[in-house]
Structures are given as C-alpha cells and as structure tokens.
Amino acid sequence: MPDNENKTEKEKGWRLAANTQYQEAMKIVVNLATASLVLPTVLIKNFQPEGRLNNWAYRSWMLFFLSILFCMLFFYASAKYVKVVSGGLDKPPWPLGSFYDRSHKPKDNRTDDEEQERSKSVFETMRDVVIFLSILCFMVGLICLGKFFLTL
C-alpha cells in the first residue's frame, strides 16, 4: 500500500507542476494579446492622420479578444483541475461532462473514484483545448495585425 500511495503522490506532484508551467505560459499569452490590442490605435495616430482603421485591424482585435477569453477559460479549467487533482470534489459543467459520458460508464454505475477520474479527465481536456484555441487565435491575430501594418 505505501508504494501505491507514493506513486499517487508523485503523479499528483508532476500534474500540479505541469499545470503551473501551463499557467505561466498562458500568463504570457494573455499579456501579449492585451498589449497587441493597443497597437492599431497607436499606429493609426502616427501613420494615418484621418484616423480610420481597416478590416485587418478589426479582425486582429476580434482574435485577440477571443484569445484573452480562451485564456480566462483556461484559468477556470486549470483551477478546477487543481482542485480535483488535490482530492476535492467538483463536477464539470453540463455540456463537457456529457461528452465524456457518451464514451464511458453511465453515471449510475460509477464509483466515487471513477467520478473523480471523470472530472480530472474532463477538466484536463478542457484546459488543453482552450490552450490550443487561445494560441491559435493569438497567432492568427498577429497575422491580421501584420496585414494591417502592410496597409498603412
């Protein structure tokens, strides 16, 4: 038994350490996306006296806002993931849990440990998906911002 508990503590430790590293990376993304929101307005004052933005600037703003929104969803999922990994009980929101339930045991047949694993899996998947979406929106937003720069 002590060997199994030691293995569980090691797994918990690396999961929490990896999650902390993800959080640090996402802090950088949210800071860069926020700073990038200001660039078109600063550049428009300097390079276009009539002060009009084109569609590329609006597209970049939309994508940067989406990136920030996905970052906020990441921090929500990350907090819930840490809670579940640390032994707390938390159920995922309705639509996310129902996707997991389609390919796994029905709710009535699950034990508490299986319910805990379900929550851990759902929050981990949610966290990973919104990381990808946030970085994708940020990168495409940068491309749109570059197109905006070319039109100045």
HELIX and SHEET records of a PDB file:
HELIX    1   1 PRO A    2  PHE A   47  1                                  46    
HELIX    2   2 ASN A   55  VAL A   85  1                                  31    
HELIX    3   3 TRP A   94  ARG A  102  1                                   9    
HELIX    4   4 LYS A  107  ASN A  109  5                                   3    
HELIX    5   5 ASP A  112  THR A  151  1                                  40    
END                                                                             
